Amino acid sequence: MISRRMLFACSAGLLAGTDARAETTPGSEKYAVNVPATDGSRDVTAAFLDALKTHDRVYVPEGMYRIDSRVDLSRLYGPGILTFDTGHEVALTTPADSEILDQMFFGDLKYAVEKVGVQDMSVCGGSVFLSQNVRNPGWSDKSVVRVSEYAFPQFPDKRPAFRIETDTDQLSPVASAAFLGLGHGQGCQAVREEGRTVIYTTKGPSADSPAGNGVTRILWRGSDTRESDFRVTRTPKSDFHQVGLSPDGEYLLGFVQGRISVFKRLELLTHPDSAKPVLTILFRDERPRRFVSGLTTDGRFIYVLQSSTADPWMKQRIDVFTREGRHRKTIETDSFLAFLPEAAKEGTEHVFFPINKEVEGLSVWRNALLMVCKLNFAIPRDTVTHEGRFWIAAHDSKGVPPPKLQYWREAKKAFPAANPWNPDQNYRGFRGQVTHRFIIGIVPRGFLRSDAPLNIK
């Protein structure tokens, strides 16, 4: 459901219909953007605006093109990549445009705080930003949220080496800072404003709003960032659980159970009491099975990630909406673990077995939708069969039958040496584990090396 006649013109700076008068032709100099491909360092907005004066859709050849928010991204197509002063880069051929998608492995991150999941992530310039709720998780004025910055590994030329048994190959953060007053820490959207990095996240709780309401703008100064660098904006009736930003920083997205709201960012910051969303999409996640854990836009489409920590095989879904609020497609990541070695995907009696899987955060970078996938791998000791299924002991127990998750993990394959569960036997849990946090990208096939196919509904 959208506001009456209100269209989401993210990265366009205007509200417009999409009935085409004419369309450019790939390879046609007459109808293509008449500017040489650049490295994105020179602003070529004027050339784009000239091309759009006579054609509703304009082909953009390969190359990097720096533009600003006056250009309507919905009227552009082709292999070109657009860059903004905000530090964001987006491609014009995205997972929303493509029927065949692949996933790829970008890198493995070392968290600033071990064994704590990610609340959100984003890419800005050459950096990845993550937020973690590291103490008193949930809605609490005593919650501590840590924000960490990493050097972004970019697109790898080949599949990086991956070793389950060690975390020595992981990327360490270049900066990290912890804060009170950010609530659950959902939302970690970085953007460049006047040459400085700013992070938008949800607002923490207060005396009159235990759940918190609004957004917090953090001037990021690396490890020197303090609460004094916060600017809190209250947004009445908007207890955002996630926030997102458009590539040019013009629009801010907020999710609260039941709806997605799109605001003009500056209007929301300067007039929070009177600011009205330019678009509202009614959307309910699939609780308790799935929760919204990521929200982003590439300026043409809105992406909503629903993840599930209960699903042992890592099935996630991304709902894609047009800028008018129409549901375009659903991407299901039911083969999320396909890039792993077979032993890592299924587990064996003698090697590391995947446990405690979760996916958090969603960000657009060029052709890719990026997420952070946390996987704990453990070495099993005892395995059993029970009611026709195979189980691995996660903790020491006696008399506790599967499938109680605190003590047992289901195995995806049969273990020949497994015996039936015996209530009188002492079972030993995992004898060691290592945690990996992968940056995973969903990309259109043909733009990058294929790691694994994905399903689209």
C-alpha positions in Angstrom: 0.0 0.0 0.0 1.4 3.4 -0.9 0.5 6.9 -0.1 -1.9 8.4 -2.6 -0.1 9.2 -5.8 3.2 9.3 -4.0 6.1 7.6 -5.7 9.4 6.7 -4.3 11.9 8.6 -6.5 15.0 7.6 -4.6 18.1 9.1 -6.0 16.0 11.1 -8.4 15.0 14.2 -6.5 11.6 14.2 -8.3 8.3 12.4 -8.5 7.5 11.0 -11.9 5.5 8.4 -13.9 7.3 5.8 -15.9 5.4 5.8 -19.3 8.2 5.8 -21.8 8.2 8.0 -24.9 11.4 6.5 -26.3 14.2 4.3 -25.2 17.8 4.3 -26.1 19.5 1.4 -27.8 22.5 -0.4 -26.4 25.6 0.6 -28.4 23.9 3.6 -30.0 26.0 6.7 -29.5 23.0 8.9 -30.4 20.8 7.6 -27.5 23.4 6.6 -25.0 24.9 8.9 -22.4 27.4 10.9 -24.4 30.3 10.8 -22.1 33.5 8.6 -22.1 33.7 5.9 -19.4 35.5 7.3 -16.4 36.9 6.0 -13.1 34.1 7.8 -11.3 36.2 10.7 -10.1 34.7 13.3 -12.4 31.1 14.5 -12.0 29.2 13.9 -15.3 25.7 14.7 -14.1 25.2 17.3 -16.9 25.7 14.6 -19.6 23.0 12.4 -18.0 20.5 15.2 -17.7 21.0 16.2 -21.3 20.4 12.6 -22.4 17.2 12.4 -20.3 15.7 15.5 -21.9 14.8 13.6 -25.0 14.5 10.0 -23.9 12.6 8.4 -21.0 15.2 5.6 -20.7 18.9 6.0 -21.4 21.5 3.3 -21.9 24.6 3.7 -19.8 27.7 1.9 -21.2 30.4 0.1 -19.1 32.3 2.4 -16.8 32.2 4.4 -13.6 30.1 7.6 -13.6 29.8 10.1 -10.8 26.4 11.8 -10.6 24.2 13.5 -8.1 20.6 13.2 -6.9 19.1 15.1 -9.9 19.4 12.1 -12.1 16.4 9.7 -12.1 18.0 6.2 -11.8 14.7 4.5 -12.8 15.2 5.8 -16.3 18.7 4.4 -16.7 19.8 0.9 -17.7 22.9 -1.0 -18.9 26.2 -2.2 -17.4 27.3 1.1 -16.1 28.1 1.7 -12.4 27.2 5.0 -10.7 29.1 6.6 -7.9 28.1 9.3 -5.5 29.9 11.8 -3.1 28.2 9.8 -0.3 30.7 7.0 -0.8 28.1 4.7 -2.3 28.4 2.8 -5.6 25.5 1.2 -7.4 25.1 -0.7 -10.7 22.3 -0.4 -13.1 22.0 -4.2 -13.5 21.1 -5.6 -10.1 19.6 -8.8 -8.5 16.2 -7.1 -8.9 16.6 -7.0 -12.7 17.9 -10.6 -13.1 16.2 -13.9 -13.2 19.4 -16.0 -12.6 21.5 -15.1 -9.6 24.7 -16.3 -8.1 26.2 -15.9 -4.7 29.9 -15.2 -3.9 32.2 -15.2 -0.9 33.9 -11.8 -0.4 35.8 -12.4 2.9 35.8 -13.5 6.5 35.7 -11.0 9.3 37.0 -11.1 12.8 34.4 -9.5 15.1 35.5 -6.9 17.6 33.5 -9.0 20.2 33.6 -12.7 19.7 30.5 -14.9 19.7 28.2 -11.9 19.2 26.1 -11.6 16.1 25.8 -8.6 13.8 22.8 -6.4 14.0 23.4 -4.6 10.7 26.0 -3.8 8.1 26.7 -1.3 5.3 29.5 -0.4 2.8 30.6 3.2 2.3 33.7 4.1 0.3 36.3 1.5 1.0 34.9 0.4 4.3 32.5 -2.1 5.8 30.6 -1.0 9.0 29.1 -3.5 11.4 27.0 -3.0 14.6 26.9 -5.6 17.4 24.8 -5.6 20.5 27.5 -6.8 22.8 25.9 -6.4 26.3 22.4 -6.5 27.7 20.9 -7.2 24.3 17.5 -6.0 23.4 15.6 -2.8 24.3 17.5 -1.5 27.3 19.1 1.7 28.4 22.0 -0.5 29.6 22.5 -2.1 26.2 26.0 -1.6 24.7 26.3 -1.5 21.0 29.7 -1.7 19.3 30.3 -0.3 15.8 33.3 -1.6 13.9 35.0 -0.5 10.6 36.8 -2.9 8.3 38.6 -2.4 5.0 36.3 -3.6 2.3 37.8 -6.6 0.5 36.3 -5.6 -2.9 35.5 -8.2 -5.5 38.0 -11.0 -5.3 39.7 -12.1 -8.5 39.3 -15.7 -7.5 37.6 -17.5 -4.7 39.5 -16.8 -1.5 41.0 -19.6 0.4 38.7 -20.8 3.2 39.9 -23.0 6.1 37.2 -24.1 8.5 39.7 -25.1 11.2 41.2 -21.7 11.8 40.2 -18.0 12.0 43.7 -16.7 11.2 42.7 -15.6 7.7 40.0 -13.3 9.0 40.1 -9.5 8.5 40.4 -7.5 11.7 38.6 -4.2 12.2 40.6 -1.0 11.6 38.5 0.9 14.2 35.9 0.0 16.8 33.9 2.0 19.4 31.2 1.0 21.9 28.2 3.1 23.0 25.3 3.3 25.4 22.0 4.7 24.3 21.5 2.9 20.9 19.0 0.4 22.1 19.3 -2.9 20.2 21.7 -1.4 17.6 19.6 -2.4 14.6 20.7 -0.2 11.7 24.3 0.7 10.8 24.0 2.7 7.6 27.1 4.7 6.7 27.2 7.7 4.3 29.7 10.5 3.5 28.4 14.0 4.4 30.6 17.0 3.5 33.6 14.7 3.5 32.9 13.1 6.8 31.5 9.6 7.5 28.2 9.6 9.3 26.3 6.5 10.6 22.6 6.3 10.9 21.1 3.8 13.4 18.0 3.3 15.5 17.5 5.5 18.6 17.9 4.0 22.0 15.3 4.0 24.8 14.4 7.0 26.9 12.2 7.6 30.0 9.1 8.3 27.9 9.8 5.7 25.2 11.2 2.4 26.6 11.5 1.0 23.1 13.2 4.1 21.8 11.9 6.0 18.8 13.6 7.7 16.0 17.0 7.6 14.5 20.5 8.4 15.8 23.1 10.2 13.6 26.7 9.4 14.6 29.6 11.4 13.4 32.1 8.5 12.9 35.6 9.3 14.2 36.8 5.8 14.3 37.9 4.5 17.7 37.7 8.0 19.0 33.9 8.2 18.5 32.0 9.1 21.7 28.4 9.6 22.7 29.0 13.4 22.2 29.2 12.6 18.5 25.5 11.6 18.5 22.6 13.6 17.2 19.3 12.0 18.1 16.1 12.7 16.1 12.8 11.7 17.5 10.2 10.6 15.0 6.8 10.4 16.5 5.0 7.0 16.0 8.1 5.6 14.4 9.9 3.1 16.6 12.2 1.9 13.9 13.6 -1.6 14.1 15.8 -1.1 11.0 17.0 1.9 9.0 18.3 2.2 5.5 19.7 5.0 3.2 19.4 5.7 -0.5 22.8 5.8 -2.4 22.8 9.6 -2.7 21.7 10.1 0.9 18.5 11.8 -0.1 16.1 9.3 1.5 16.0 7.5 4.8 14.1 4.2 5.2 12.7 2.9 8.4 11.0 -0.4 9.3 8.7 -0.9 12.1 6.5 -4.0 12.5 3.8 -3.7 9.8 5.3 -1.1 7.5 8.3 0.4 5.7 8.4 4.2 5.6 10.5 6.3 3.3 11.4 9.9 4.3 13.3 12.7 2.8 16.4 12.5 5.1 17.0 16.2 5.6 13.3 17.0 6.2 13.2 14.2 8.8 16.2 15.6 10.6 15.2 19.2 10.5 11.4 18.8 11.0 10.9 15.5 12.7 7.5 16.4 14.2 6.0 17.3 10.8 7.9 15.2 8.3 5.7 12.9 6.4 6.8 9.8 4.5 6.8 10.0 0.7 6.1 6.3 0.6 4.6 3.7 3.0 4.7 0.0 2.2 2.6 -2.3 4.4 4.9 -5.2 5.2 4.8 -7.8 8.0 7.6 -10.3 8.5 6.9 -13.9 9.2 7.3 -13.9 12.9 8.2 -16.1 14.7 9.7 -18.0 11.8 11.6 -15.0 10.3 12.5 -11.5 11.3 13.4 -8.4 9.3 17.2 -8.2 9.7 18.2 -5.9 6.8 16.8 -3.0 4.9 18.4 -1.1 1.9 17.8 0.4 -1.5 19.8 0.9 -4.7 17.7 3.9 -5.7 15.5 1.9 -8.0 14.3 -1.0 -5.7 13.9 -1.5 -2.0 15.2 -4.7 -0.5 14.0 -6.3 2.8 15.9 -9.2 4.3 14.1 -11.7 6.5 16.4 -14.2 8.3 15.8 -17.2 10.5 18.2 -18.4 13.2 15.9 -21.4 13.8 16.3 -22.9 10.3 19.2 -25.3 10.4 19.9 -25.0 6.7 20.1 -21.3 6.5 17.0 -20.4 4.4 16.6 -16.7 4.1 14.5 -14.5 1.9 14.8 -11.0 0.4 11.6 -9.2 -0.7 12.1 -6.7 -3.5 9.8 -3.7 -4.0 9.7 -1.1 -6.7 10.0 2.6 -5.9 6.2 2.8 -6.3 5.8 0.2 -3.5 4.8 -2.8 -5.7 6.2 -6.2 -4.7 8.5 -7.2 -7.6 9.9 -10.6 -6.6 11.2 -12.8 -3.8 14.8 -14.1 -3.6 15.2 -17.2 -1.5 18.7 -18.1 -0.4 18.0 -21.7 0.2 21.5 -22.7 -1.0 23.3 -20.1 1.2 26.0 -22.6 2.2 26.7 -23.8 -1.3 30.1 -22.0 -1.5 31.4 -24.1 1.5 33.3 -27.4 1.1 30.9 -30.4 1.3 32.2 -31.4 4.7 31.4 -27.9 6.0 27.9 -28.0 4.6 26.9 -31.4 5.9 29.2 -32.2 8.7 30.9 -35.5 9.4 31.8 -37.5 12.5 35.4 -36.3 12.5 35.5 -32.7 11.1 33.9 -29.4 11.9 30.1 -29.3 11.8 28.1 -26.0 11.1 26.1 -24.8 14.1 24.5 -21.4 15.2 24.0 -20.0 11.7 22.5 -16.5 11.3 22.4 -13.8 8.6 22.2 -10.1 9.5 22.4 -6.8 7.7 21.8 -5.9 4.1 23.7 -3.4 1.9 24.0 -2.6 -1.8 27.5 -2.3 -3.4 27.7 -2.2 -7.2 26.0 -5.3 -8.6 25.8 -7.1 -5.2 23.4 -7.4 -2.3 25.8 -7.9 0.6 25.0 -9.7 3.9 27.0 -11.0 6.9 26.7 -14.7 7.5 27.8 -16.0 10.9 28.7 -19.7 11.2 30.1 -21.5 14.2 31.8 -24.8 13.3 32.3 -27.4 16.0 34.0 -30.8 16.2 31.5 -33.6 17.2 32.3 -36.3 19.7 29.1 -38.4 20.0 26.5 -39.0 17.4 23.1 -40.9 17.7 20.1 -41.9 15.7 16.6 -41.1 17.1 13.2 -41.6 15.4 14.8 -42.1 12.0 17.0 -39.0 12.1 20.7 -38.4 12.9 21.9 -36.2 15.7 25.2 -34.7 17.1 25.6 -34.0 20.8 26.2 -30.3 21.3 26.5 -30.4 25.1 27.1 -33.1 27.7 23.8 -34.7 28.7 22.2 -37.9 30.0 18.5 -38.7 29.6 17.8 -35.7 27.3 16.5 -37.0 24.0 16.8 -35.2 20.6 15.6 -32.8 19.3 16.2 -30.5 22.3 18.4 -27.9 20.6 20.3 -27.0 23.7 21.8 -30.5 23.7 21.5 -31.7 20.1 22.0 -30.6 16.5 20.5 -32.5 13.6 22.9 -33.9 11.0 22.0 -33.5 7.3 23.6 -36.9 6.4 23.7 -40.3 7.9 26.6 -41.3 10.2 27.4 -45.0 9.8 28.8 -45.3 13.3 25.9 -43.7 15.1 23.9 -45.9 17.5 20.3 -45.4 18.7 20.0 -42.8 21.5 20.2 -44.4 24.9 18.6 -42.6 27.9 21.1 -44.3 30.3 24.2 -43.2 28.4 26.3 -40.1 29.1 26.8 -38.1 25.8 29.7 -35.7 25.3 29.2 -32.4 23.6 31.4 -30.6 21.0 35.1 -30.7 21.8 35.9 -27.3 20.2 34.6 -24.8 17.7 35.7 -21.8 15.6 33.5 -18.9 14.4 33.5 -17.5 10.9 31.6 -14.4 9.7 31.4 -14.2 5.9 30.5 -11.3 3.7 28.2 -12.9 1.1 27.1 -11.2 -2.1 24.1 -12.0 -4.2 24.8 -11.0 -7.8 23.4 -11.3 -11.3 24.8 -14.2 -13.3 27.3 -13.1 -15.9 28.7 -10.2 -14.0 30.9 -12.2 -11.7 32.2 -15.7 -11.2 29.5 -18.2 -10.3 29.7 -19.6 -6.9 26.2 -21.1 -6.5 22.8 -20.6 -8.0 19.9 -19.2 -6.1 16.2 -19.6 -6.4 13.7 -16.8 -7.2 10.0 -16.9 -6.8 
